[in-house]
Amino acid sequence: MAIKAVPQFKTNKDDLGEKREEKVQKQFKQVLTEVVQLLRTSTDTETVYLYWVNKIRGQFVLETVATRVKNTVFQDRVPFGQHFLESFLDLKEPVMIEVGKHISVEQLTHYFDSVPTRYLTILPFVNNGETVALTVLESKFNTIREDEEEAIDAFNNALGNLLHTYMELADLSENQAQWSDYQMQLDHVLSEKSAIFLIHETLALIQNYLKYGGVNFLTRNLDTWSVVASSEKAFNALPIGMQMEEQTLANEALHSGKPQFAIHYNGNPWRISASESPASGASFAIPLVVNDRRQGVFVCTDESPLVFNESTKHKLINVVNMIALKLESPRYGATVEKDLFTVVHGLLDPDFWRATLITELRRAKIYPKTKTYFGFITIGQLHEIRAKHRLDSLQQLQYDIVRLANPANVGLSGILGQFSDYVYAFIIQGADEQAVGKWVKSVNKVLQRPVLLKDGSNRAIRLHYGYTLIKDDSTSEDQLISEAKTALSHALKNPDVLVFEY
């Protein structure tokens, strides 16, 4: 089977969509400017300004200023250590401070002459426990009237509403043609007969709706949930094999069985793991629930939160629901006890890891700096072992071996799949050029002790590895499989060689 290309119909990535996004962002900033101006006039203060707190870059980012004094110059971006607001990075409640008592006059670096203010009221905007913005009101007076308190409360409420709803303005210019294009894309994906390639086609469809981002698919591999596939054009894709952890967006989607959306203020929340790079923009996790069993989750991420307007979220939810309904057909054999994408011992289905290999081969030409290793593992002395032990002991041995060999045991991103009896395919991905060596060393260290078999006997086990690096000039998945087979054969023919790179 070959992965077919999803037709490239117009989506919100087209010129019209980009102009609409620019228009909405401009309108959003204009509304913020006007709201800050209203706050200044309603509280009769000299100056009001709003800074975003960017903890990833360690900067305060100026959004807007309203002032009636003329000797101010505000910098657009100020490192934390160069701004008096550094002391209020985690402020959760409004506070008033006095110039000369709590901060010095020299710290008000936005004035280039005399400082006409004495009291500063700092208003934090807190989202999901994170302080993401600070608004400062500068005044000559240390009292706030009741009507001014009401204005401040109204401002905080307005700021929260703006942040959470400005994305939906894009829907006002949604045109009917996009829905027609979407239906054509959906029909194309649903024409796929294979459950595995249905997932890969869906990744390609979702990618069409992401501007500066990508989509990953997670499912069970062995005893964990891991990234098993990415879209071909995913920008900053999560590594293949990265394990899902608790208190992440993907985990919440799987636990609830419902889509979960989050804007990544200060890099939080995590998408699937604490080991991933700090996220920015926004993410949308959509669980794939088939016959009441969680079979997977699509994690979509984009640098621009504006991408995830209500109509786009509806489209993405709908396509996942449609493929879930298709997979409930008896021909796929999906039950509440059965995983669709793994086979014996929890290994990834051969067709699935092969489809992922095809995608990663294509991605290597787009992102050549990503290190992706593909290979095979097998058990040495197979003839002797199979001759001396019962079938149930051999099955238990394979079960134990693949769990022992899980790359996640040494903190690596990797997946294991079935190739043939006693031969397992692996894909390991990441920036570490020594990843395979570290993995092999860790597994071999454990295997220095004999393995206890189900029949009660102890058996010394040797694993042999053959692998190759996916390069930007690799021609096909068949070439990679052939190279990995050749490397494994070399390792098996040489008693002193456990691992061999093609």
Helices and strands as residue ranges (DSSP letters): H 15-43, E 47-54, E 59-67, E 77-79, G 80-82, G 84-88, E 95-98, G 105-107, E 119-127, E 130-139, H 146-165, G 166-173, H 176-190, H 195-207, E 213-221, E 224-230, H 249-256, E 260-263, E 282-290, E 293-302, G 305-307, H 310-327, G 330-332, G 344-346, H 350-366, E 371-379, H 382-388, H 391-404, G 407-410, E 413-420, E 423-430, H 435-446, E 451-452, E 458-459, E 463-469, H 477-493, E 499-501
